Amino acid sequence: MYGFEALTFNIHGGYLEAIVRGHRAGLLTTADYNNLCQCENLDDIKMHLSATKYGSYLQNEPSPLHTTTIVEKCTLKLVDDYKHMLCQATEPMSSFLEYIRYGHMIDNVVLIVTGTLHERDVQELIEKCHPLGMFDSIATLAVAQNMRELYRLVLVDTPLAPYFSECLTSEDLDDMNIEIMRNTLYKAYLEDFYKFCQKLGGATSEIMSDLLAFEADRRAVNITINSIGTELTREDRKKLYSNFGLLYPYGHEELAICEDIDQVRGVMEKYPPYQAIFSKMSYGESQMLDKAFYEEEVRRLCLAFEQQFHYAVFFAYMRLREQEIRNLMWISECVAQNQKSRIHDSVVYMF
Amino acid sequence: MSGIAYASSWGAALVRISPYTFSAIGIAISIGVSVLGAAWGIYITGSSLIGAAIEAPRITSKNLISVIFCEAVAIYGVIVAIILQTKLESVPSSKMYDPESLRAGYAIFASGIIVGFANLVCGLCVGIIGSSCALSDAQNSTLFVKILVIEIFGSALGLFGVIVGIIMSAQATWPTK
């Protein structure tokens, strides 16, 4: 019953919620980012990060640091936090936490299949995979020739199996089909996650519905913009949009027929939350769209922490950490390549 | 018998229940439900406190006050149960169903229910506030005293129940032999 979660949530979730709020207190603030932006080289960055929660992960790295090492160690912290929470969780929280991983699994599957298509070595690709999305037999993906084999050999044993029903064709895997496969899988995953949260009810379903609806709408806009000018037909494009969210169903119909970015802007400005995003950009400019979407996402994720006794704080924490790792990667790259004037182009401040 | 006619046999059945039954149930509810409220509040606070103290160990000693407020609720229940059981007296069986006996039995029953349920909700209230208090204190230590004030208002609810319960139990005068 909505409103009375406080009575029973803490039986199974109280300890983990308190832990995740402790982790949230360790996220980097604007002051930390300002310090990092002043750094001259990667060793300075390592020194500043040693005062934060990343300290124990970076302290043993030898001195010629690479940006990939920094990103890898920070991701390791995220994975450790996640695994600690997952092993303590009971149902239904453990299912909820598992859902957070499926997005990364989809990304890893697409990474390996694309890499194999371009004749890269499997071991090299596996090292680039996101650790949260690893599963056994991931290396076998390199053997598959088309989607049916992909499913039959590897994916039927993974949690991604139910998302494949719309994707099963005997077509060979090429770049376009792989992107379509990625988006179809992600659409099935988002809809499944949405239904799961609705079943949980209460504050979790309310907050997660808002966050997932924003995610679905953002993906719809990105799919539209990326497919302008490609061979993707309108019908195919419409099939990739999720069936929930603010834009469903009328916004999707309008987006499906868009042929350039100004038309997309025209469609989105009919919806007040997205009008605010698009109004920050002048006409014809699409580079800032990504950053504007990230900022809006971070704003909504921070709001999830305002309420107690629900699961959305775990989702919000994972996403905020990922955003922080993206920020760190951008800052490290700018510092390493001596382009500090461009640092503020892409850093999204959280608190 | 009392000579009063009852409209239904249910009414007759109700007044034939022994007043000692009502008294015993009242005493049981007073202690049992109070302890339920205290335990509920303590686990709500305790689980959040333990988790928050991992990242911010300084909060542990101050936030035990929340647990103590919840515990006080159980003590109120014990005190009232002891007071109520001293109010029980024997009456000869000829007088057991007199209106005065019934009144004494109902008074003890009501007192027990009042105290039990007031302490149940008080324990819940203090527990939930204590959980939020621990989590907020871990992030910003200036918030602790402010949330403690809310908790003190919450724990006053149990005290109201105890006061009214004791006033009710003063009504429990059995007929003299």
Interface residues (C-beta under 8 A of the other chain):
Chain A: A6 L7 N10 I11 G14 Y15 L16 E17 A18 I19 R21 G22 H23 A25 G26 Q308
Chain B: W40 Y43 I44 S47 S48 L49 I50 G51 A52 I54 E55 A56 L124 I128 S131 S132 A134 L135 A138 Q139
